[in-house]
Amino acid sequence: MNHEILVLYYSRSGHTAQLARLIARGIEEVPGMRARLRQVPPVAPVTEVAQPPEPEDGAPYVTKQDLLDCEGLAMGSPTRFGNMAAPLKHFLDTTGAEWASGALVGKPAALFTSTSTMHGGQETTLLTMALPLLHHGMLIVGLPYTEPALTSTQSGGTPYGLSHVAGAKGDNPISEHERELARALGRRLADVARRLATNP
Protein backbone atom coordinates (compact mmCIF):
# COMPACT_ATOMS: atom_id res chain seq x y z
CA MET A 1 0.00 0.00 0.00
CA ASN A 2 1.34 3.40 -0.99
CA HIS A 3 1.22 6.36 1.36
CA GLU A 4 1.16 9.84 -0.15
CA ILE A 5 2.95 13.03 0.83
CA LEU A 6 1.45 16.32 -0.34
CA VAL A 7 4.08 18.55 -1.98
CA LEU A 8 2.40 21.95 -1.98
CA TYR A 9 3.94 25.09 -3.42
CA TYR A 10 3.52 28.51 -4.93
CA SER A 11 5.94 29.52 -7.69
CA ARG A 12 6.27 32.56 -9.94
CA SER A 13 9.58 32.13 -11.76
CA GLY A 14 9.62 28.33 -11.63
CA HIS A 15 12.42 27.83 -9.09
CA THR A 16 10.14 26.79 -6.24
CA ALA A 17 8.30 24.42 -8.60
CA GLN A 18 11.64 22.82 -9.53
CA LEU A 19 12.46 22.32 -5.85
CA ALA A 20 9.03 20.72 -5.36
CA ARG A 21 9.73 18.20 -8.12
CA LEU A 22 13.13 17.34 -6.63
CA ILE A 23 11.59 16.82 -3.19
CA ALA A 24 8.95 14.61 -4.83
CA ARG A 25 11.73 12.49 -6.33
CA GLY A 26 13.25 12.05 -2.88
CA ILE A 27 9.90 11.06 -1.42
CA GLU A 28 9.42 8.39 -4.05
CA GLU A 29 12.86 6.92 -3.32
CA VAL A 30 11.37 5.63 -0.06
CA PRO A 31 9.56 2.30 -0.59
CA GLY A 32 5.79 2.55 -0.29
CA MET A 33 5.73 6.37 -0.51
CA ARG A 34 4.35 8.57 -3.29
CA ALA A 35 4.34 12.33 -3.83
CA ARG A 36 1.21 14.29 -4.69
CA LEU A 37 2.27 17.59 -6.35
CA ARG A 38 -0.13 20.51 -5.94
CA GLN A 39 0.10 24.29 -6.21
CA VAL A 40 -1.94 27.16 -4.82
CA PRO A 41 -3.62 29.56 -7.25
CA PRO A 42 -2.47 33.19 -7.44
CA VAL A 43 -4.42 35.91 -5.66
CA ALA A 44 -5.09 39.47 -6.80
CA PRO A 45 -6.29 42.65 -5.04
CA VAL A 46 -9.32 42.70 -7.36
CA THR A 47 -10.90 39.51 -8.64
CA GLU A 48 -12.66 40.00 -11.97
CA VAL A 49 -12.94 36.39 -13.11
CA ALA A 50 -13.05 33.22 -11.07
CA GLN A 51 -9.84 31.21 -11.15
CA PRO A 52 -10.13 28.20 -13.50
CA PRO A 53 -10.25 24.81 -11.75
CA GLU A 54 -6.93 23.72 -13.33
CA PRO A 55 -3.85 25.85 -14.03
CA GLU A 56 -2.53 26.26 -17.55
CA ASP A 57 0.69 24.51 -16.59
CA GLY A 58 2.29 22.77 -13.64
CA ALA A 59 0.61 20.76 -10.92
CA PRO A 60 -3.15 20.90 -10.26
CA TYR A 61 -4.47 23.36 -7.72
CA VAL A 62 -4.66 22.10 -4.15
CA THR A 63 -7.91 21.20 -2.41
CA LYS A 64 -8.59 20.70 1.27
CA GLN A 65 -9.07 17.00 0.51
CA ASP A 66 -5.40 16.79 -0.50
CA LEU A 67 -4.47 17.80 3.06
CA LEU A 68 -6.76 15.16 4.54
CA ASP A 69 -5.63 12.37 2.19
CA CYS A 70 -1.89 12.68 2.70
CA GLU A 71 0.35 11.35 5.47
CA GLY A 72 2.62 14.40 5.44
CA LEU A 73 3.28 17.77 3.83
CA ALA A 74 6.20 19.46 2.07
CA MET A 75 5.34 23.14 1.63
CA GLY A 76 7.25 25.74 -0.37
CA SER A 77 7.12 29.38 -1.37
CA PRO A 78 9.40 32.06 -2.75
CA THR A 79 10.32 34.71 -0.21
CA ARG A 80 8.34 37.93 0.11
CA PHE A 81 10.13 40.29 2.52
CA GLY A 82 11.29 37.37 4.64
CA ASN A 83 7.91 35.66 4.62
CA MET A 84 5.85 33.30 2.46
CA ALA A 85 4.06 34.64 -0.61
CA ALA A 86 0.47 35.84 -0.21
CA PRO A 87 -1.18 33.00 -2.22
CA LEU A 88 0.21 30.35 0.13
CA LYS A 89 -0.71 32.37 3.22
CA HIS A 90 -4.20 32.87 1.78
CA PHE A 91 -4.66 29.13 1.37
CA LEU A 92 -3.45 28.44 4.91
CA ASP A 93 -5.82 31.10 6.24
CA THR A 94 -8.73 29.06 4.86
CA THR A 95 -7.84 25.91 6.83
CA GLY A 96 -9.67 26.85 10.03
CA ALA A 97 -12.01 23.86 9.82
CA GLU A 98 -9.05 21.49 9.48
CA TRP A 99 -7.42 23.17 12.47
CA ALA A 100 -10.60 22.86 14.54
CA SER A 101 -11.00 19.16 13.71
CA GLY A 102 -7.30 18.37 14.27
CA ALA A 103 -7.02 16.89 10.78
CA LEU A 104 -3.27 17.55 10.53
CA VAL A 105 -2.24 16.81 14.11
CA GLY A 106 0.73 14.44 14.28
CA LYS A 107 1.53 14.54 10.56
CA PRO A 108 5.11 15.47 9.60
CA ALA A 109 5.88 18.55 7.51
CA ALA A 110 8.95 19.99 5.77
CA LEU A 111 9.56 23.40 4.22
CA PHE A 112 11.34 24.85 1.18
CA THR A 113 11.93 28.26 -0.37
CA SER A 114 13.72 30.16 -3.11
CA THR A 115 15.28 33.62 -2.83
CA SER A 116 16.90 35.95 -5.31
CA THR A 117 19.82 36.80 -3.02
CA MET A 118 21.95 34.89 -0.53
CA HIS A 119 20.56 36.86 2.42
CA GLY A 120 17.10 37.44 1.01
CA GLY A 121 15.15 35.90 3.86
CA GLN A 122 15.58 32.15 3.34
CA GLU A 123 15.58 31.18 6.98
CA THR A 124 12.89 33.62 8.10
CA THR A 125 10.61 32.42 5.31
CA LEU A 126 11.09 28.80 6.37
CA LEU A 127 10.47 29.66 10.02
CA THR A 128 7.36 31.75 9.32
CA MET A 129 5.95 28.96 7.14
CA ALA A 130 6.42 26.62 10.10
CA LEU A 131 4.25 28.73 12.42
CA PRO A 132 0.79 27.87 10.99
CA LEU A 133 1.83 24.23 10.67
CA LEU A 134 2.76 24.16 14.36
CA HIS A 135 -0.69 25.59 15.15
CA HIS A 136 -2.09 22.65 13.17
CA GLY A 137 -0.12 20.29 15.40
CA MET A 138 2.21 19.12 12.65
CA LEU A 139 5.72 17.77 13.34
CA ILE A 140 8.38 19.86 11.58
CA VAL A 141 11.17 17.90 9.87
CA GLY A 142 14.35 19.78 8.97
CA LEU A 143 17.69 18.96 7.38
CA PRO A 144 20.26 17.61 9.86
CA TYR A 145 23.95 18.39 9.56
CA THR A 146 24.57 14.70 8.92
CA GLU A 147 23.71 15.62 5.31
CA PRO A 148 27.17 16.41 3.86
CA ALA A 149 25.81 18.94 1.34
CA LEU A 150 24.53 21.12 4.18
CA THR A 151 28.05 22.00 5.29
CA SER A 152 29.46 22.09 1.75
CA THR A 153 26.88 24.25 0.00
CA GLN A 154 27.84 27.71 -1.24
CA SER A 155 24.24 28.62 -2.07
CA GLY A 156 21.00 27.29 -0.56
CA GLY A 157 20.37 24.87 2.25
CA THR A 158 19.52 25.36 5.93
CA PRO A 159 18.74 23.13 8.92
CA TYR A 160 15.21 24.62 8.89
CA GLY A 161 14.46 23.29 5.42
CA LEU A 162 15.51 23.44 1.80
CA SER A 163 16.43 26.68 0.04
CA HIS A 164 17.74 27.85 -3.32
CA VAL A 165 19.45 31.09 -4.33
CA ALA A 166 17.99 31.99 -7.73
CA GLY A 167 20.03 35.17 -8.31
CA ALA A 168 18.90 38.75 -8.83
CA LYS A 169 17.76 37.95 -12.38
CA GLY A 170 16.51 34.47 -11.52
CA ASP A 171 19.09 32.84 -13.75
CA ASN A 172 20.99 30.68 -11.23
CA PRO A 173 20.31 26.99 -11.86
CA ILE A 174 19.66 24.78 -8.87
CA SER A 175 23.12 23.73 -7.65
CA GLU A 176 24.18 20.14 -7.18
CA HIS A 177 24.23 20.62 -3.40
CA GLU A 178 20.71 22.09 -3.49
CA ARG A 179 19.57 19.09 -5.56
CA GLU A 180 21.10 16.67 -3.07
CA LEU A 181 19.44 18.46 -0.17
CA ALA A 182 16.06 18.53 -1.91
CA ARG A 183 16.05 14.78 -2.39
CA ALA A 184 17.41 14.24 1.12
CA LEU A 185 14.58 16.32 2.59
CA GLY A 186 12.03 14.37 0.56
CA ARG A 187 13.46 11.07 1.75
CA ARG A 188 13.58 12.19 5.37
CA LEU A 189 9.99 13.45 5.33
CA ALA A 190 8.77 10.27 3.62
CA ASP A 191 10.64 8.05 6.07
CA VAL A 192 9.16 9.84 9.08
CA ALA A 193 5.67 9.76 7.54
CA ARG A 194 5.97 6.04 6.77
CA ARG A 195 7.07 5.25 10.32
CA LEU A 196 4.21 7.26 11.80
CA ALA A 197 1.66 5.71 9.44
CA THR A 198 2.74 2.15 10.15
CA ASN A 199 3.21 2.63 13.92
CA PRO A 200 0.37 4.94 15.02
N, C-alpha and C positions, 0 to 999 in steps of 0.2 A: 504494500500500500504506500502510495506516495503522499508526502506531506508538502504543503505549499507554503512558501514565504512570499509575502507581498513586497515587491520592490516598487516603491512609490516615489515619484519625482516631479519636479517642475524644471523645465529647461528652456532657455531662450536661444542661446547660441549653439546648443548641441553638446556642450562639454559634460553637463550633468547627466544627460541622457546616455552618453558614452560610458560614464562611470556606472550608471545603473545596469547597463548590459554586461559590464565586466563583473560586477557584484553578482549578477544573475548566473554568470558562468561559474563563479566560485561556489554558489549555492548548489548548483547541479553537479558539482564534483563530489558532493556528499551523497552516498547511497540512500535512496528512498526519499530524496528531497527534490522539489521542483520550485522554480521561480515563476511568479506571476507578475509580469511587468505592467504597470499602470502609471498614468500621468494625471495631474490635475489640470483642469481647463484654465485659461487665462481669465483675469477679471479686468473690468474697465470702470472708470468713474461713472460713465453713463452707459447703460445697456439699451441698445436700440433693437437688437435681434437676439433671440434666444440662441444659446450656444448649441451647435449640432451635437447629436448624441455620440458621434465618433469624430476624432480629429482627422485632419487631412493626411497627416503622417505620424509615425511613431506609435507608441503603445495606446491602447484604448483608454478612455477616461475612467477614473476610479469611481467605484460606487461604495456605499457603506457595507454592502454584502461582501465585498473583497476583504474588508477589515475582519469581518466575522468569520469568513471561510479559512483564513490563513493562520498558520501556527506561529508566525513571527512577522516582523516588519523591518525593511530597510528603507529609510526615508532620506531624500536628498533635495537640495535646493541650491541655486547660486546665492551668493551673498548680496544682501541689500543693506548697506550701512551696518554691517556686523550682525545682521539678523537674516532670517529666512525671507524669501520673496512673498509678497502679498497673496498670490494665488494659493500657495501651500498653507499659509496661516488661515486664509478664508475657509479652506476645506476643514482644517482642524477645528475651527470655531463652530462648525456645524455638527460636531460629534458629541454634543451634550447628552443625547439619549444613550449612546454607547458608554459614555462615562458613568451615567446614572445606573446603568445595568451591570457595569463591571465587565463588559464584553472583552476588554483587552488586558484585564488584570492577569499578571503572571506570564504574559507572552514576552519573548525577547525582542529587542529592537536595536538597530544599528543606524548610524547617521553618516551622510556624505555631503560634500559641498564642493563648489568650484569658485575660485576668485580670480580677478584679473591681475592682482599684484600679490607678492609674497606675504605682505602684512595687511592684506585687505579684509581681514575679519574672519579668517577660516575657523579659528577655534571658538570665537564668540558665536558664530553662526551654528556650529555644531552643538554648543552648550545650550543656546536658546531653543534649538529644535528639540533638545532633550526635555525641556521643562514641561510642555503639554503631555509628553509621553509618560513622564513620571507621575503626573496627575492622573493619568489613565491606569497607573499601577503596572506599567511595563518595566521590564528588566533591561537596562541599557548595557549593551555589549560594545566594548571598544577594541582598539588594536594594542595588544601588549608589546612590550619591547623585546620579547622573544622573537618577533618578526624581524629578521635582519634588515630588510629594506627600510624599516622605520628609523634606524640610526644611520643609514647610508644615504637616504634621499637628500637631494639638493633642491627639491621643489615641494610637492605636497606630501601629506601624511602626518597624522597626529595620533596620540593615544586616545583622543576623544572620538575618533572616527576617521573616515577617508577624506582626503582633500586633493585638489588639483589646482595648479597655478596656470591659468589659461593665457596670461600675458595681457598687456594693455590693449592690444588689438585682437585678442582672442585667437592668436595664431600659434600658440604653443601646443604641440601634440602632447597627449598623455604620455608621461615618461615611463620607462620600464619599471622603475621603482613604484610609481603610482599604480601601474597595472598589477604588479605583484601584490601590493597592499589591497587593492580592490578585490581581487580573488581571495586573498587571505581573509578579509572581512566577511565576504560571502560564505566562505567555508566555516568560519567560526560561528557566525549567526546560525547557519543551518545545523551545525553540530549541536549547539545549545538547544535549538528548537526541537530537534529530533530527540534529544535526551529527555526534555521536558514532556514531549508528547507521548513517549513510550514509558515514562516513569512518573505519572501524575501524582 
